């Protein structure tokens, strides 16, 4: 081998105008990745009204007349005569019809085998389908329970000129918004409690808040003043928590709705807002049973697919060499007693 050949072989590995990608292969990191998520605690659809399974996708449920519990039909009586009497009242039965909801997406059969291990495609696809249907359920619950013209009493927050300042509160009244320094949440809730009891004879026990309303109540001056200790201001929390607000308002249970959704789903960008905006619901919630007062319920038909929770399936498409990931729901929110709740609209500005 002459010297020219040796020199040529020695220089054969040299390349000119190289890019970093030619000399260093960048691999995706495994074990972690970036993804936008919503915490399970953000959602209230499963926490608000109870769920009960039904054996038919549509049907009726019995309703007893309110007068049975509140009408005094008794009177004086003497032996030898018939006692005073009245008929047991039965209202027209309520009707329900569960609605089917579904969502699907596909995963090409070969993608999990050729993709980087950093992309857990089967897990991500499953989570995508279940997350979409979880959000769907939250929006359905909001649209059926958390708005005006559903409950017997609707009141609205205003910046000024409110019709309610003290005394009884009723449907159509306005109140000073709770993010205003002149607001009176203690008086508002006391009168709201009495207004609901006047309708159903039972003290309301549950308050549903949009997250922004909750944050406003945390710094409400009137509520904070209940916890202020003049001898130890340095130990006073700057913001109240859920338990402190519930205690101040004399409410058994507070549920804060924090879920968010894309307001422009067809746009190229994602614009987020709260599902449960600036509203508030107050009313009576109980477990279902015989002859009970209950404001609302979620009726769930889980045969053959669906129910209140998401049913999931994977369906292979052998012709297209893909696999469909599908989720199903079948339920309906039902207002059982519209007089057992009230809705506060535009609670904050």
C-alpha positions as CSV (number, residue, x, y, z in Angstrom):
1,X,0.0,0.0,0.0
2,X,1.6,3.3,-1.1
3,X,1.6,6.4,1.0
4,X,-1.2,8.1,-1.0
5,X,-3.5,5.2,-0.2
6,X,-2.7,5.3,3.5
7,X,-3.4,9.1,3.7
8,X,-6.7,8.7,1.9
9,X,-7.8,5.9,4.4
10,X,-6.7,8.0,7.3
11,X,-8.9,10.9,6.2
12,X,-11.9,9.0,5.2
13,X,-13.7,9.7,8.5
14,X,-13.5,13.5,8.1
15,X,-16.7,15.3,7.1
16,X,-17.0,19.0,6.4
17,X,-19.9,21.4,7.2
18,X,-21.3,19.1,9.9
19,X,-24.3,20.0,12.0
20,X,-24.6,19.2,15.7
21,X,-27.4,16.7,14.8
22,X,-24.8,14.8,12.7
23,X,-22.5,14.2,15.6
24,X,-24.9,14.0,18.6
25,X,-28.2,12.1,18.6
26,X,-30.8,13.8,21.0
27,X,-33.0,11.2,22.6
28,X,-36.3,11.9,24.3
29,X,-36.1,11.6,28.1
30,X,-38.2,8.8,29.6
31,X,-39.9,8.8,33.0
32,X,-41.3,12.3,32.7
33,X,-43.1,14.5,30.2
34,X,-45.1,17.7,30.0
35,X,-48.9,17.6,29.8
36,X,-51.6,20.0,31.0
37,X,-53.9,18.3,33.5
38,X,-56.8,19.0,35.8
39,X,-56.8,17.6,39.3
40,X,-59.5,15.2,40.3
41,X,-60.5,17.6,43.2
42,X,-61.4,20.3,40.6
43,X,-64.6,18.4,39.6
44,X,-67.8,18.4,41.7
45,X,-70.2,16.3,39.5
46,X,-69.6,13.2,41.7
47,X,-69.7,15.2,45.0
48,X,-72.9,17.3,44.7
49,X,-76.1,15.3,44.3
50,X,-76.2,11.5,44.9
51,X,-76.3,9.0,42.0
52,X,-78.9,6.2,41.9
53,X,-79.0,3.4,39.3
54,X,-82.2,2.9,37.3
55,X,-83.2,-0.3,35.6
56,X,-84.7,1.5,32.6
57,X,-83.2,4.2,30.4
58,X,-86.4,6.2,30.8
59,X,-89.3,6.1,33.2
60,X,-91.2,7.7,36.1
61,X,-90.6,8.2,39.8
62,X,-93.2,8.7,42.5
63,X,-93.8,12.1,44.2
64,X,-95.9,12.7,47.3
65,X,-97.8,15.9,47.9
66,X,-96.1,18.5,50.1
67,X,-99.3,19.1,52.0
68,X,-99.0,15.7,53.6
69,X,-96.3,16.9,56.0
70,X,-97.5,20.4,56.6
71,X,-101.3,20.3,56.8
72,X,-103.0,19.8,60.2
73,X,-106.2,17.9,59.5
74,X,-106.7,16.8,63.1
75,X,-109.7,18.1,65.2
76,X,-111.7,17.5,68.3
77,X,-113.4,14.1,68.5
78,X,-115.8,12.3,70.8
79,X,-116.6,8.6,71.0
80,X,-119.4,7.5,68.7
81,X,-118.4,9.9,65.9
82,X,-116.0,9.5,63.0
83,X,-112.6,11.2,63.5
84,X,-111.6,14.0,61.1
85,X,-110.1,12.6,57.9
86,X,-108.2,13.6,54.8
87,X,-106.8,11.9,51.8
88,X,-103.1,11.1,51.4
89,X,-101.9,13.4,48.6
90,X,-100.0,12.0,45.6
91,X,-98.6,14.3,42.9
92,X,-98.1,13.4,39.3
93,X,-95.0,11.2,39.0
94,X,-91.8,12.8,37.7
95,X,-90.3,11.7,34.4
96,X,-86.7,11.1,33.5
97,X,-84.9,10.0,30.4
98,X,-81.2,9.2,30.5
99,X,-79.1,10.5,27.7
100,X,-76.2,8.6,26.1
101,X,-72.8,10.4,25.7
102,X,-69.8,9.0,23.9
103,X,-66.3,10.0,22.7
104,X,-63.7,8.1,20.7
105,X,-60.2,8.5,19.3
106,X,-58.0,6.1,17.3
107,X,-54.5,4.9,17.8
108,X,-52.6,3.4,14.8
109,X,-51.7,-0.2,15.6
110,X,-48.0,0.2,14.9
111,X,-47.4,3.5,16.7
112,X,-46.8,2.0,20.2
113,X,-44.1,-0.2,18.7
114,X,-42.2,2.5,16.7
115,X,-42.7,5.5,19.0
116,X,-40.1,6.5,21.6
117,X,-40.6,4.9,25.0
118,X,-41.0,8.5,26.3
119,X,-44.5,8.5,24.6
120,X,-46.7,6.1,26.5
121,X,-49.3,6.2,23.8
122,X,-51.8,3.6,25.2
123,X,-51.9,5.3,28.6
124,X,-52.2,8.8,27.1
125,X,-54.9,7.8,24.7
126,X,-56.9,6.1,27.5
127,X,-56.5,9.1,29.7
128,X,-57.5,11.4,26.9
129,X,-60.8,9.7,26.3
130,X,-61.7,9.4,30.0
131,X,-60.7,13.1,30.7
132,X,-62.9,14.3,27.9
133,X,-65.9,12.5,29.3
134,X,-65.2,13.6,32.8
135,X,-65.3,17.2,31.6
136,X,-68.5,16.5,29.7
137,X,-70.2,15.2,32.8
138,X,-69.1,18.3,34.7
139,X,-70.5,20.6,32.1
140,X,-73.8,18.7,31.9
141,X,-74.2,18.9,35.7
142,X,-73.5,22.6,35.6
143,X,-76.0,23.2,32.8
144,X,-78.7,21.4,34.6
145,X,-78.3,22.5,38.2
146,X,-76.1,25.6,38.4
147,X,-78.0,28.4,36.6
148,X,-81.1,30.6,36.8
149,X,-84.6,29.4,36.0
150,X,-84.0,26.0,37.6
151,X,-84.8,26.6,41.3
152,X,-87.7,28.4,42.9
153,X,-85.5,31.2,44.2
154,X,-83.0,33.1,42.0
155,X,-81.2,36.2,43.3
156,X,-78.6,38.3,41.5
157,X,-75.5,40.2,42.7
158,X,-75.2,43.9,41.8
159,X,-72.7,46.6,42.4
160,X,-75.2,49.1,43.7
161,X,-79.0,49.7,44.0
162,X,-79.7,46.2,45.5
163,X,-83.3,45.4,46.5
164,X,-82.3,43.3,49.4
165,X,-80.5,44.8,52.4
166,X,-82.1,43.0,55.3
167,X,-85.2,41.0,56.2
168,X,-86.7,38.3,54.0
169,X,-85.2,37.6,50.6
170,X,-87.1,36.2,47.7
171,X,-87.1,35.2,44.1
172,X,-85.9,38.1,41.9
173,X,-84.2,40.1,44.6
174,X,-80.7,41.6,44.1
175,X,-77.9,41.8,46.7
176,X,-74.6,43.6,47.0
177,X,-71.9,41.4,45.4
178,X,-69.7,39.6,47.9
179,X,-66.5,41.0,46.6
180,X,-67.7,44.5,47.5
181,X,-66.6,46.0,50.8
182,X,-70.2,46.8,51.7
183,X,-71.5,43.3,51.2
184,X,-73.3,41.4,54.0
185,X,-72.7,37.6,53.5
186,X,-73.8,36.8,57.1
187,X,-77.1,38.5,56.6
188,X,-77.5,37.1,53.1
189,X,-77.0,33.5,54.2
190,X,-79.1,33.8,57.3
191,X,-82.1,35.1,55.2
192,X,-81.4,32.6,52.4
193,X,-81.5,29.7,54.9
194,X,-84.8,30.9,56.3
195,X,-86.2,31.4,52.7
196,X,-85.5,27.8,51.8
197,X,-86.8,26.4,55.1
198,X,-90.0,28.4,54.5
199,X,-90.3,26.5,51.2
200,X,-89.6,22.9,52.4
201,X,-89.5,22.9,56.2
202,X,-85.9,21.7,56.3
203,X,-82.7,23.7,56.8
204,X,-80.4,23.7,53.7
205,X,-77.1,22.0,54.3
206,X,-74.9,22.3,51.2
207,X,-73.3,25.2,49.4
208,X,-71.7,24.9,45.9
209,X,-69.3,27.7,45.0
210,X,-67.5,28.6,41.8
211,X,-63.7,28.9,42.6
212,X,-63.6,32.7,42.0
213,X,-66.5,33.2,44.4
214,X,-64.7,31.0,47.0
215,X,-61.5,33.1,46.7
216,X,-63.6,36.3,47.2
217,X,-65.2,34.9,50.3
218,X,-61.7,34.0,51.7
219,X,-60.8,37.7,51.9
220,X,-64.3,39.1,52.7
221,X,-63.8,41.6,55.5
222,X,-67.0,40.7,57.3
223,X,-66.1,37.0,57.4
224,X,-62.5,37.6,58.4
225,X,-63.6,39.8,61.2
226,X,-65.2,36.8,62.9
227,X,-61.8,35.2,63.3
228,X,-59.8,38.3,64.2
229,X,-58.3,38.3,67.6
230,X,-57.4,41.9,68.7
231,X,-54.8,40.6,71.1
232,X,-53.0,38.5,68.5
233,X,-53.4,40.0,65.1
234,X,-50.1,38.4,64.0
235,X,-51.7,35.0,64.2
236,X,-54.8,35.8,62.2
237,X,-54.8,34.0,58.8
238,X,-54.9,36.4,55.8
239,X,-57.3,34.1,54.0
240,X,-60.0,31.8,55.3
241,X,-60.3,28.1,54.3
242,X,-63.4,26.1,53.3
243,X,-64.0,24.9,56.9
244,X,-63.8,28.5,58.3
245,X,-66.2,29.9,55.7
246,X,-68.6,27.1,56.3
247,X,-68.5,27.7,60.0
248,X,-69.0,31.5,59.6
249,X,-71.9,31.0,57.3
250,X,-73.4,28.2,59.3
251,X,-73.3,25.8,56.4
252,X,-72.8,22.1,56.9
253,X,-70.9,21.4,53.7
254,X,-69.1,23.6,51.1
255,X,-68.0,22.2,47.8
256,X,-65.7,24.4,45.6
257,X,-66.0,23.8,41.8
258,X,-62.6,24.4,40.2
259,X,-62.8,22.6,36.8
260,X,-61.9,24.6,33.7
261,X,-62.7,24.2,30.0
262,X,-61.7,25.6,26.6
263,X,-64.1,28.3,25.5
264,X,-62.8,28.3,21.9
265,X,-62.5,24.6,21.1
266,X,-62.4,25.2,17.3
267,X,-59.6,27.8,17.5
268,X,-55.9,27.1,17.2
269,X,-55.3,28.4,20.7
270,X,-56.8,27.3,24.0
271,X,-58.7,29.9,26.0
272,X,-59.6,28.7,29.5
273,X,-62.5,29.7,31.8
274,X,-64.2,28.1,34.8
275,X,-67.1,25.7,34.2
276,X,-68.9,27.0,37.3
277,X,-68.4,30.7,36.8
278,X,-69.4,33.4,39.2
279,X,-72.4,31.7,40.7
280,X,-73.4,29.9,44.0
281,X,-76.0,27.3,44.8
282,X,-77.5,26.7,48.3
283,X,-79.9,24.0,49.2
284,X,-80.7,20.6,50.7
285,X,-78.9,17.5,49.7
286,X,-79.5,14.0,51.1
287,X,-79.0,10.4,50.2
288,X,-81.9,8.9,48.1
289,X,-84.5,6.8,49.9
290,X,-88.2,6.3,50.6
291,X,-90.1,9.6,51.1
292,X,-87.2,11.9,51.5
293,X,-86.7,15.6,50.8
294,X,-84.0,16.0,48.2
295,X,-83.3,18.8,45.8
296,X,-81.7,16.8,43.0
297,X,-80.3,13.4,41.9
298,X,-78.3,11.9,39.1
299,X,-80.1,8.9,37.6
300,X,-77.7,6.4,36.0
301,X,-78.5,3.7,33.4
302,X,-75.4,1.5,33.1
303,X,-76.7,-1.2,30.8
304,X,-75.2,-2.2,28.4
305,X,-72.7,0.7,28.3
306,X,-72.5,3.9,30.2
307,X,-73.8,5.0,33.5
308,X,-72.8,8.0,35.5
309,X,-69.2,6.9,35.5
310,X,-67.4,6.3,32.2
311,X,-67.5,2.9,30.5
312,X,-64.4,2.3,28.4
313,X,-63.6,-0.1,25.6
314,X,-60.9,-0.8,23.0
315,X,-62.1,-1.9,19.5
316,X,-59.5,-3.1,17.0
317,X,-60.1,-2.2,13.3
318,X,-58.2,-5.0,11.4
319,X,-58.9,-3.5,8.0
320,X,-57.4,-0.1,8.8
321,X,-54.8,-1.4,11.2
322,X,-55.9,0.9,14.0
323,X,-57.5,0.6,17.4
324,X,-60.4,2.7,18.6
325,X,-60.5,3.9,22.2
326,X,-64.1,4.6,23.2
327,X,-65.8,5.9,26.3
328,X,-69.6,5.9,27.1
329,X,-71.9,7.5,29.6
330,X,-75.6,7.3,30.1
331,X,-77.2,9.4,32.8
332,X,-79.5,12.4,33.5
333,X,-79.5,15.0,36.2
334,X,-83.0,15.5,37.6
335,X,-84.3,18.3,39.8
336,X,-86.4,16.4,42.3
337,X,-87.6,19.4,44.4
338,X,-87.0,22.8,42.8
339,X,-88.1,24.5,46.1
340,X,-85.2,22.8,48.0
341,X,-82.5,25.1,46.5
342,X,-81.7,28.6,45.4
343,X,-79.3,30.0,42.9
344,X,-77.1,33.1,43.4
345,X,-76.1,34.6,40.0
346,X,-73.2,37.1,39.4
347,X,-72.1,36.8,43.0
348,X,-68.9,38.7,42.2
349,X,-68.1,41.3,39.5
